[in-house]
Amino acid sequence: MVSPDMDENTPLFAIATAAELSGLHPQTLRQYDKLGLVSPTRTAGRTRRYSMRDVVALREIQTLSNEGLNLEGIKRILELQREVGDLTARVRELESALADEVLKRQGRRVFAAGAEGEVIPLRAGERAQRGGQMVVWNPLWRMWNEWFSPPRSGGTEVEKR
């Protein structure tokens, strides 16, 4: 039975098994560990334990090496991939925080103009009275539509120029 705590980061494989799964020699795995390309978890007895994520990384290193990249180039590519992953996760966090903030402030800046030009603030969900008041501006509607609507066909502003 598989433990619910196990995932692709769980260190399971001894060096011989990881070498067989990745198609590399165990000494190659030791060299990659020494260079910092793939750093497996260590047990209390200091033996290496590789996760499935480590095995996938070893296969990627082998592919890049077969394509002619040297180990320093491969190391840089792996660092950049990790950085892109971290930045992508951060962007998702910020988008979520922004969406939460937009929802919290929903309707705060909605107002109406009275018949004599006075500004009448409205609460979320409140409508202007029919006696001559008119909603003038709600920036959140526009922002919400810009952020969460699908991109328009026709390309970006740069492409249109």
N, C-alpha and C positions, 0 to 999 in steps of 0.2 A: 504494500500500500504506500502511496506517495504522501509525504508529509505536506500539509498545507503551507508550511513555511518555505518550501523549496521553490526556487525559481531559477532563471538562467544564470544568476550570480552565485548560486550555492556551490561552494567548492566540493566537488565529488571525486574527481579523477586523479589518480596517481600519475606520475610523469610518464610511465610506460603506456598507460591507457590513453592519455592525452596525445602522446606522440603517435600512437596508432590511429586515433581518430582524426588527427590533423594531417597524417601522411608525412610526418617529419621524424627525424632521428631524435632520441632523448637528449643527446648532447647539443643539438640545435636549440631545443627548448631551454636548456640551461644557459646557452649563450644569449638567447633573446631575453631571458630573465636578467642576466648580468647587464645587458645593454638598456634595459628598461622598456623594451618593446611590449612585452606581456609579463606582468608581475603577478604570479599566482599567490594564493593565500598560503601561509605556512602553518603547519600543525604545531602542537607543543613540542614535538620531537624534531622540528625544523624541516620536515619533509614538505615538498611542494604539493599543493592540491589545486587542480585546475577546474574552473567552472565551464559550463557550456559556452558562456560568453567568451572565455579565454580561448576555447577551441576554435570558435568562429573567427576570433582575431588572428589566431595562428594560421588559419586557412587563408585569410585575407593577406597576411604578410607573405605567405608562400606565393599567392597569385601575383602580388605586386613585385616580388623578387623575380619571378619568372618573366615578368614583363620588362625587366631590365633596370628596375630602381635599386639603388644601393640602400643599405640599412639605415643610414642617416636620413635619406629621403623618405623612406617608409615611416621612420619614427616621426618625422615632421607631419606627414599626412595623417597619421593616427592622432597626433596632438591636435591638429586642426579639426579633425572629425569630432573629437571630444569637445572642443571649444564650440563648434557649431551646435552640437547637441545641447550643451549647457545654455547657450544663448537662445536657442529655440525654446527650451523649457522656461527660461526667464521671460521671453516674449509672451508665452502662453499665460504665465502668472500675471504679468502686467495687463494683458487683455482682459483677463478674468476680473482683476481688481478694478479696472476701468469700467467694465460692464456693471459690476456691483455698485460702483460709485454713481454711475449714470442712473441706475435704478433707484438708489437712495435719494437722489436729488430730483427725481422726476417731478416736473411741474413747478419747481421752485421759482423759475424765472419766467413763468407764463404771466402775462398781464393783458389787460384790455384798455382800450381808450374809451372814455365816456363821451357822451354827446357834446360836452363842452371842452373836450381835449384833456381832461384829467386822466391820470394813470390809475387804473384799478387793478391791484394785484389779485391773482386768482390762485386758489389752492389746487392741488392735483385732483383731477376729475371734475372740477367745478367749471361750469359753462358761463359764458357771458350772458347777461340778461338781454332779452330782445329789445329792450327800450333804448336802442341806439348805441350800445356798447359793442365793440368789435375787438377780437383778439388780434394783436399787432404782431407779436413775435414770440416764438418759442425755439430757442437755439437747440434744445435737446432733441427735438424731432429731426432736425436736419442732421445733427451729429449722429444720432442713432441710425438713421437711414444710410449715411455715408459709411459708417463703420461696419454695419451688419448686413448690408444688402449685397447681393452677388455683383461681381464686377460687370460693368457694361461692355457689350461687344464693341469693338472699334479701337481697342488698345488704350495705351496710357497717353497722358498729355504730351510726353516727349515724342511718341510715335506719330501723333497727329500733326506735329509741326512740320 
